[in-house]
């Protein structure tokens, strides 16, 4: 009997020990649960809520009412852009853009008598204006296009007061290159131009250039029929405008009472302009130009008088 008591006592002690251990563990667990770590808080927040019986009930996902229209809009824009790209790339028959014609010319320099190739640029703008460039000279004009009942396309260009009419056709694509063919009523008279970009000649200012404040600025002669403007910049470049029909970019050098202007046509061209600074303007080749600001303005009558005097003296 004593042995049984010892056994029962040992078992009871073991049970008590396990109970105490379980209680301690439960107590510790409860303590940890009361103060969850940051990662556990995130886990609890992401767990689906449970019903009153402790069963987790999946919640329906909220559908976005904005995401779908945005995706549809993006797809529509992408499709439209792709369609436009295909049309412009393969089926563009518009004349708008820059077209290059390579022409044979004879050099202007005394030592050059051989013909060479020079690129001439036609730029048809979307507003029906036309720019025709050779070297650093640009003629400004207008153009119109039309199509008759037979599908024949006609181009009318006006440059420097002269009008030219011809038939035209655009072929090719942006990948292989586009071609503009101009032709007149004479089938043999055809010109082919390639699409491209303008390449302007490099203007080099003379190393001996020195700016003169008396000359720097914009000067205009206007008699009501013809208008001419010279703009001498302090960096050695000059801009010449003739009645808004012709623009010329060049360089200049002041030397011995002469303004030496250089620009490009089919080759480099040098022009000597005699000048003198007057109280009411700047004389260039005996024609009085007035400065384009409020500090120095002359009337048209004064300009015409100076021109008439110069013409009389020349006779």
C-alpha positions as a printed NumPy array, in Angstrom:
array([[   0.   ,    0.   ,    0.   ],
       [   2.773,    2.388,    0.799],
       [   4.276,    1.71 ,   -2.604],
       [   0.974,    2.546,   -4.275],
       [   0.78 ,    5.768,   -2.305],
       [   4.23 ,    6.71 ,   -3.5  ],
       [   3.287,    5.957,   -7.074],
       [   0.06 ,    7.973,   -6.811],
       [   1.911,   10.758,   -5.12 ],
       [   4.499,   10.83 ,   -7.894],
       [   1.803,   10.844,  -10.566],
       [  -0.08 ,   13.613,   -8.803],
       [   3.052,   15.653,   -8.526],
       [   3.749,   15.118,  -12.205],
       [   0.227,   16.217,  -13.115],
       [   0.565,   19.254,  -10.899],
       [   3.89 ,   20.037,  -12.509],
       [   2.393,   19.778,  -16.024],
       [  -0.561,   21.925,  -14.951],
       [   1.744,   24.564,  -13.56 ],
       [   3.861,   24.475,  -16.697],
       [   0.759,   24.754,  -18.909],
       [  -0.517,   27.652,  -16.855],
       [   2.792,   29.4  ,  -17.134],
       [   2.854,   28.773,  -20.862],
       [  -0.714,   30.012,  -21.206],
       [   0.129,   33.045,  -19.171],
       [   3.155,   33.778,  -21.315],
       [   1.176,   33.235,  -24.478],
       [  -1.503,   35.573,  -23.297],
       [   1.121,   38.194,  -22.528],
       [   2.621,   37.933,  -26.016],
       [  -0.818,   38.101,  -27.657],
       [  -1.619,   41.273,  -25.749],
       [   1.403,   42.993,  -27.287],
       [   1.887,   41.652,  -30.832],
       [   4.898,   42.565,  -32.851],
       [   4.605,   44.857,  -35.927],
       [   4.674,   41.887,  -38.332],
       [   1.94 ,   40.125,  -36.338],
       [  -0.205,   43.243,  -36.394],
       [   0.095,   43.31 ,  -40.191],
       [  -0.841,   39.624,  -40.298],
       [  -3.914,   40.181,  -38.158],
       [  -4.978,   43.148,  -40.248],
       [  -4.779,   41.108,  -43.438],
       [  -6.729,   38.14 ,  -41.946],
       [ -10.323,   37.72 ,  -43.066],
       [ -12.813,   38.509,  -40.213],
       [ -14.605,   35.577,  -38.46 ],
       [ -18.318,   35.187,  -37.683],
       [ -19.826,   34.617,  -34.212],
       [ -18.961,   30.906,  -34.38 ],
       [ -15.3  ,   31.656,  -35.05 ],
       [ -15.482,   30.624,  -38.721],
       [ -13.533,   32.853,  -41.137],
       [ -15.866,   34.305,  -43.753],
       [ -14.204,   35.471,  -47.043],
       [ -15.159,   39.046,  -47.864],
       [ -16.145,   40.062,  -51.431],
       [ -13.449,   42.062,  -53.244],
       [ -14.27 ,   45.694,  -53.995],
       [ -14.43 ,   46.338,  -57.736],
       [ -12.733,   49.468,  -59.005],
       [ -15.075,   51.708,  -60.969],
       [ -12.192,   53.881,  -62.241],
       [  -9.576,   51.373,  -63.345],
       [ -11.552,   49.87 ,  -66.251],
       [ -12.338,   53.199,  -68.02 ],
       [  -8.701,   54.233,  -67.685],
       [  -7.527,   50.981,  -69.263],
       [ -10.056,   51.36 ,  -72.083],
       [  -8.921,   54.957,  -72.663],
       [  -5.265,   53.927,  -72.832],
       [  -6.082,   51.172,  -75.313],
       [  -8.07 ,   53.574,  -77.52 ],
       [  -5.228,   56.128,  -77.535],
       [  -2.662,   53.412,  -78.301],
       [  -4.748,   52.061,  -81.19 ],
       [  -5.299,   55.556,  -82.587],
       [  -1.58 ,   56.326,  -82.356],
       [  -0.678,   53.047,  -84.058],
       [  -3.231,   53.695,  -86.823],
       [  -1.91 ,   57.209,  -87.38 ],
       [   1.658,   55.896,  -87.47 ],
       [   0.734,   53.325,  -90.12 ],
       [  -1.133,   55.902,  -92.214],
       [   1.69 ,   58.452,  -91.984],
       [   4.316,   55.807,  -92.552],
       [   2.847,   53.98 ,  -95.535],
       [  -0.023,   56.012,  -96.989],
       [   1.003,   59.646,  -96.54 ],
       [   0.512,   61.497,  -99.838],
       [   0.615,   64.985,  -98.303],
       [   2.984,   67.513,  -99.847],
       [   3.642,   69.148,  -96.454],
       [   7.285,   68.86 ,  -95.412],
       [  10.754,   69.525,  -96.796],
       [  11.804,   68.19 , -100.203],
       [  15.31 ,   68.226, -101.672],
       [  16.307,   68.682, -105.298],
       [  19.943,   68.191, -106.327],
       [  20.799,   70.503, -109.226],
       [  23.879,   70.906, -111.386],
       [  25.497,   74.34 , -111.032],
       [  28.749,   75.975, -112.021],
       [  30.858,   77.245, -109.142],
       [  31.054,   80.996, -108.618],
       [  34.777,   80.981, -107.842],
       [  37.075,   81.991, -110.669],
       [  39.017,   78.747, -110.488],
       [  35.935,   76.543, -110.73 ],
       [  34.303,   75.961, -114.095],
       [  33.125,   72.416, -113.467],
       [  29.496,   71.699, -112.665],
       [  28.751,   70.446, -109.161],
       [  25.699,   69.321, -107.248],
       [  23.9  ,   71.737, -104.954],
       [  20.876,   70.892, -102.827],
       [  17.813,   73.105, -103.203],
       [  15.143,   72.861, -100.498],
       [  11.395,   73.268, -100.914],
       [   9.527,   73.441,  -97.595],
       [   5.739,   73.327,  -97.849],
       [   4.234,   74.411,  -94.531],
       [   0.813,   73.427,  -93.241],
       [  -0.452,   77.027,  -93.502],
       [   0.134,   77.099,  -97.293],
       [   3.338,   79.117,  -97.037],
       [   6.403,   78.036,  -98.973],
       [  10.126,   78.441,  -98.264],
       [  12.623,   77.945, -101.074],
       [  16.239,   77.731,  -99.879],
       [  19.54 ,   77.823, -101.735],
       [  22.568,   78.161,  -99.472],
       [  21.809,   80.844,  -96.855],
       [  19.178,   82.54 ,  -99.046],
       [  15.485,   81.802,  -98.449],
       [  12.645,   82.982, -100.683],
       [   9.227,   83.127,  -99.007],
       [   6.076,   82.413, -100.954],
       [   2.744,   80.619, -100.962],
       [   1.269,   77.527, -102.568],
       [  -2.049,   75.793, -103.177],
       [  -2.901,   72.244, -104.187],
       [  -5.986,   70.929, -105.964],
       [  -7.317,   67.687, -107.434],
       [  -9.514,   67.486, -110.517],
       [ -12.235,   64.929, -111.258],
       [  -9.753,   62.558, -112.869],
       [  -7.608,   62.476, -109.739],
       [  -4.806,   64.61 , -111.19 ],
       [  -3.132,   66.72 , -108.502],
       [  -2.008,   70.262, -109.3  ],
       [   0.462,   72.465, -107.411],
       [   0.534,   76.264, -107.809],
       [   3.552,   78.085, -106.305],
       [   4.108,   81.833, -105.996],
       [   7.688,   82.974, -105.317],
       [   9.11 ,   86.469, -105.708],
       [   6.025,   87.535, -107.623],
       [   6.29 ,   84.658, -110.103],
       [   3.689,   81.887, -110.288],
       [   4.451,   78.332, -111.362],
       [   1.858,   75.641, -112.021],
       [   2.64 ,   71.945, -112.318],
       [   1.264,   68.495, -111.631],
       [   2.571,   66.576, -108.652],
       [   2.528,   63.098, -107.163],
       [   3.856,   61.742, -103.859],
       [   5.095,   58.159, -103.614],
       [   7.062,   55.926, -101.218],
       [   6.931,   55.834,  -97.427],
       [   8.821,   57.119,  -94.401],
       [  10.896,   53.942,  -94.145],
       [  12.121,   53.56 ,  -97.724],
       [  11.951,   57.304,  -98.448],
       [   9.295,   59.486, -100.02 ],
       [   9.481,   61.096, -103.457],
       [   7.738,   64.189, -104.821],
       [   7.504,   64.304, -108.611],
       [   6.773,   67.627, -110.292],
       [   5.85 ,   67.737, -113.974],
       [   4.498,   70.206, -116.484],
       [   2.345,   69.588, -119.53 ],
       [   5.472,   68.425, -121.297],
       [   5.949,   64.824, -120.19 ],
       [   9.727,   65.031, -120.626],
       [   9.994,   67.911, -118.143],
       [   9.913,   66.12 , -114.779],
       [  11.686,   66.835, -111.507],
       [  12.011,   64.363, -108.644],
       [  12.601,   65.548, -105.093],
       [  13.4  ,   63.444, -102.044],
       [  11.977,   64.091,  -98.588],
       [  14.513,   65.224,  -95.998],
       [  15.654,   68.076,  -93.768],
       [  17.342,   71.381,  -94.522],
       [  21.097,   71.565,  -94.106],
       [  22.212,   75.15 ,  -93.633],
       [  25.74 ,   76.242,  -94.599],
       [  28.08 ,   77.107,  -91.76 ],
       [  28.687,   80.837,  -91.434],
       [  32.207,   81.683,  -90.26 ],
       [  32.837,   85.134,  -88.815],
       [  36.147,   86.705,  -89.848],
       [  38.811,   86.469,  -87.137],
       [  39.467,   90.222,  -87.491],
       [  35.858,   91.208,  -86.847],
       [  35.227,   94.011,  -84.341],
       [  31.756,   95.284,  -83.559],
       [  30.946,   98.968,  -84.02 ],
       [  28.082,  100.297,  -81.882],
       [  27.34 ,  102.957,  -84.485],
       [  26.466,  100.225,  -86.986],
       [  25.105,   97.466,  -84.755],
       [  21.329,   97.234,  -84.944],
       [  18.486,   96.976,  -87.462],
       [  18.308,   99.504,  -90.329],
       [  15.468,   99.859,  -92.835],
       [  14.854,  101.633,  -96.123],
       [  11.193,  101.866,  -97.151],
       [   9.872,  104.113,  -99.925],
       [   6.411,  102.58 ,  -99.982],
       [   7.21 ,  100.311, -102.915],
       [  10.375,   98.534, -101.871],
       [  11.548,   97.68 ,  -98.379],
       [  15.036,   96.575,  -97.368],
       [  16.357,   95.812,  -93.891],
       [  19.909,   95.068,  -92.715],
       [  20.353,   93.789,  -89.181],
       [  23.991,   93.91 ,  -88.072],
       [  24.505,   91.807,  -84.936],
       [  27.362,   92.363,  -82.514],
       [  28.569,   88.761,  -83.04 ],
       [  29.562,   89.415,  -86.669],
       [  26.454,   87.981,  -88.331],
       [  24.052,   89.925,  -90.543],
       [  20.422,   89.308,  -91.5  ],
       [  19.044,   90.836,  -94.687],
       [  15.341,   91.053,  -95.457],
       [  13.899,   92.229,  -98.761],
       [  10.185,   93.067,  -98.571],
       [   9.596,   89.912,  -96.481],
       [  10.011,   87.95 ,  -99.716],
       [  13.72 ,   87.139,  -99.322],
       [  15.838,   86.474,  -96.232],
       [  19.626,   86.179,  -96.335],
       [  21.907,   85.108,  -93.488],
       [  25.566,   86.04 ,  -93.658],
       [  28.577,   87.524,  -91.895],
       [  30.115,   90.994,  -92.123],
       [  33.414,   92.767,  -91.565],
       [  33.949,   96.528,  -91.289],
       [  37.074,   97.62 ,  -93.124],
       [  38.238,  100.946,  -94.615],
       [  34.793,  102.537,  -94.855],
       [  33.306,   99.394,  -96.343],
       [  31.095,   96.692,  -94.922],
       [  32.127,   93.361,  -96.446],
       [  29.173,   90.963,  -96.392],
       [  29.551,   87.251,  -97.126],
       [  26.7  ,   84.797,  -97.696],
       [  26.05 ,   81.579,  -99.597],
       [  24.151,   80.988, -102.808],
       [  25.426,   78.018, -104.791],
       [  28.844,   79.067, -103.524],
       [  30.176,   81.731, -101.161],
       [  29.353,   85.264, -102.336],
       [  31.125,   88.444, -101.204],
       [  29.429,   91.85 , -101.408],
       [  31.109,   95.194, -100.638],
       [  28.822,   97.911,  -99.257],
       [  30.089,  101.493,  -98.86 ],
       [  28.725,  103.089,  -95.718],
       [  28.691,  106.294,  -93.707],
       [  27.071,  107.116,  -90.386],
       [  24.765,  110.135,  -90.678],
       [  22.914,  112.149,  -88.048],
       [  19.59 ,  110.77 ,  -89.262],
       [  20.58 ,  107.245,  -90.204],
       [  23.073,  104.97 ,  -91.905],
       [  23.913,  105.29 ,  -95.577],
       [  24.559,  102.048,  -97.413],
       [  25.699,  102.522, -101.021],
       [  24.348,  106.107, -100.803],
       [  20.874,  104.989,  -99.729],
       [  19.742,  106.248,  -96.332],
       [  18.543,  103.614,  -93.869],
       [  16.874,  104.561,  -90.594],
       [  17.286,  102.688,  -87.358],
       [  14.339,  100.548,  -86.251],
       [  13.761,  102.162,  -82.852],
       [  12.243,  105.338,  -81.446],
       [  15.599,  107.075,  -81.04 ],
       [  16.285,  107.609,  -84.74 ],
       [  13.427,  107.789,  -87.23 ],
       [  13.386,  109.573,  -90.535],
       [  10.364,  110.219,  -92.694],
       [   9.793,  108.537,  -96.02 ],
       [  10.333,  111.9  ,  -97.696],
       [  13.859,  112.176,  -96.294],
       [  14.661,  108.661,  -97.466],
       [  13.294,  109.327, -100.945],
       [  15.223,  112.611, -101.144],
       [  18.487,  110.871, -100.271],
       [  17.799,  108.168, -102.863],
       [  16.936,  110.764, -105.537],
       [  20.153,  112.669, -104.791],
       [  22.193,  109.496, -105.116],
       [  20.508,  108.647, -108.429],
       [  21.142,  112.157, -109.8  ],
       [  24.798,  112.02 , -108.796],
       [  25.195,  108.671, -110.502],
       [  23.911,  110.122, -113.786]])
